[in-house]
Amino acid sequence: MFRKGCSNRIGRYVDPVAGYGLAGRRRGLSLALAVIMVSMLVLVPSRQAGSVVSAASMRRISLELRAGQSSFVVTIDSRRVAGSFPRGFVPIGIGAGLGFPMRAVIEAAGGIVRFEPSQNTAYFALGPVAGAYELGSRTLVDGSYNTSVRKDLVRVSGKIGTLFFTEAVLKGLVTASGGTIVSLAKNGLTSIVLQIPSVMEDVLGSEHETFPAKAGKMRLVTLAPNLAENCFALGQGSNIIAASEYTDYPEEARKIPTVGAFSNPSLEKLLVLSPDLILVTDGTPLAVVERLRKMGRKVYADDPKSLSGIVDAIRSLSVVLGVPDRGFEVALSMHRSIARVAEAAKKLTRKPAVYVEIWNSPLMSAGKGTFVSDLISIAGGSNIADEAKTAWPVLSEEYVISHNPDVIVVASGMGAGDVLGRVGFATVNAVKQGNVYEMVGDYVFRPSPRIVKGLEMIADYVQRASRP
């Protein structure tokens, strides 16, 4: 979240000397960071990160193909590129349209095609246009994660095979990205014109290229631990030249130099480093962002509010960094994991009540409008903090006891014993039935791929509590 000025509304409980632990106590840094982050109440524009801007911000790509001919021409805006298909593979008729080898065309147009042997899957992307083809099941996955069995798209010549596209397949992929496509066949020549979004907006309205000049090679600064995680997940961890305090995952991230706290980074260090892009998210004061921009620094901001929003944010970041194929791979994996959990939740006969404790003195939890609550809902549970009036409410013991949760998730870093030792909680269902669980706070507080682990753990707890 972002706004002018940024205050910590639980500041009176925080000892700034003790590494952001509670005054008089020391706790895990990741927990404390999470609490500070979730306590930032700020105003965010209604747009989503990665939203496409006006139709005028388009890259025009035209293809000129002939059935049976090995050469083709791609025109990117006004630049013409001549290409040729692999020996033994030329455009052919597939159904009512023309089919053509995918890799040659995508790469000639400035896109990426990557085969992942461990998954037997080809990932491809052209700016925000992305998808995958799973060779084992002959399944095509489009940009909206829709799947269809398309055995006709694989062509084999001798011992070599290649993946073909059709006009219809290309249209579906381009449309899913917010683009358009027009096809015309005349005198044996097929002309396909694509209009692909060349710019997207972040949550603060700044425009970013979807075909960046330094694709996959940007010098990055990440001003939140989850942003570093996301960059590593996208294969861009080695490009991070500086990060914020408490950046600790994966292990390699601990070696990255820091520029201070995410809410108050050293602007002097950022000026000297000259990064290509600075990544910010929830908790970075708008004043800091504005000053960075006045210093001539490019800033990309996101602020996901839901589980699906986290998936979208990671994918949008991948486009801005110029590695959209990696982003689609990560997003598809997360999307499928979430779908599996949601499908299992449909079979539950009841919705167990869940209480996630993120702080113990005072008791703090997560209510409506947070991805923590979203996790509980998708897992099949009912979040007792949803009835509170704020997104990150301070609750009384009486409130928790009266809502009688069936599951208690202790993400405060204090352990399950902290809850089990409370005399007043002895009558709570979760305590009586042994459904009090410890969890690493990062699994539910950090909007990164690891949040899927948190979802699966909560789903397991909910499943256990739902059994007779």
ABEGO torsion letter per residue (X at the ends): XBBBEBBBAAAAABBAAAGGBBBGBBBBAAAAAAAAAAABBBBBBABBBGBBBBAABBBBBBBBBBBGBABBBBBBEABBBBBBBBBGBBBBBBEABBBBBAAAAAAAAGBBBBBBAAAGBBBBBBEABBBBBBAAAGBBBBAAGBBBBBAAABBBBEABBBBBBBAAAAAAAAAAAGBBBBBBBBGGBBBBBBBBBABBBBAAGBBBBABBAABGABBBBBABAAAAAAAAAAGAAAABABBBBGBAOBAAAAABBBAEBAABBBAAAAAAAGBABBBBBBGBBAAAAAAAAAAGBBBBBBBBABAAAAAAAAAAAAAAAGBAAAAAAAAAAAAAAAAAAAAAAAABABBBBBBBBABAOBBBBBBBGBAAAAAAAAAGBBBAAAABABABBBBBAAAAAAAGBABBBBAAGAEAAAAAABAAAAABAAAAAGABBBBBAAAAABBBAAAAAAAAAAAAAAAAAABX
